[in-house]
Amino acid sequence: MKLPKNCTVESIETIHANISKLMEEEILVMNAKDVEKFDISFVQLLLALEKTGKSFTFAEPSDGLTEYLKLYRLEKYLA
């Protein structure tokens, strides 16, 4: 699943819908190379996904997203 350039409140419903369609996959892989902007709504979505026990990871995370994931101690999801 390719993440949009802006993972913000404006796009979070679409991201959530796309993730929901892929919940049957063994591991959800999110391509994050184009992610430039993100906000707390994206972090909330990731934390909710983590809480479900669903395995997920990020392929090609952007530098900004990598720093953000480390800040929130979610770096274990970096591919």
C-alpha positions in Angstrom: 0.0 0.0 0.0 1.4 3.3 -1.0 1.0 6.2 1.5 0.2 9.7 0.2 2.6 12.6 0.4 0.5 14.1 3.2 -0.5 11.7 6.0 -2.6 14.3 7.8 -6.1 14.7 9.1 -7.2 15.7 5.6 -6.2 12.3 4.2 -6.5 10.0 7.3 -10.0 8.6 6.3 -8.7 7.5 3.0 -5.6 5.9 4.5 -7.8 4.2 7.1 -10.1 2.9 4.3 -7.1 1.5 2.3 -5.7 -0.2 5.4 -9.1 -1.7 6.2 -9.2 -3.3 2.7 -5.8 -5.0 3.4 -6.4 -6.3 6.9 -6.6 -9.9 5.6 -2.9 -9.7 4.5 -0.5 -11.5 6.7 1.7 -8.4 7.0 0.6 -4.9 6.0 3.5 -3.2 4.1 3.1 0.5 3.7 5.4 2.2 1.1 6.3 5.5 2.7 9.0 6.9 0.4 6.8 9.9 -0.6 5.6 10.9 2.8 6.5 14.5 3.5 3.9 15.6 6.0 2.2 13.8 8.8 0.4 14.8 12.0 -0.9 13.2 15.2 -3.9 11.7 13.4 -1.4 9.5 11.5 0.3 8.5 14.8 -3.1 7.7 16.3 -3.9 5.5 13.3 -0.6 3.6 13.7 -1.1 3.2 17.4 -4.7 1.9 16.8 -3.3 -0.5 14.2 -0.6 -1.7 16.6 -3.3 -2.3 19.3 -5.2 -4.7 17.0 -2.1 -6.9 16.9 -1.9 -6.6 13.1 1.7 -6.9 11.8 2.8 -4.0 9.7 5.9 -2.4 8.4 7.1 0.6 6.3 9.0 0.1 3.1 11.3 2.9 2.0 10.3 5.3 4.8 11.2 9.0 4.2 13.8 10.5 6.5 11.1 12.7 8.2 8.9 9.7 8.8 11.8 7.7 10.2 12.6 10.4 12.7 8.9 10.7 13.7 8.6 6.9 14.2 11.7 6.9 16.4 10.3 9.8 18.4 7.1 7.8 19.1 9.1 4.6 19.7 7.6 2.9 16.6 10.9 2.3 14.9 10.4 -1.4 15.1 8.0 -1.0 12.1 10.8 0.3 9.8 11.6 -2.3 7.1 
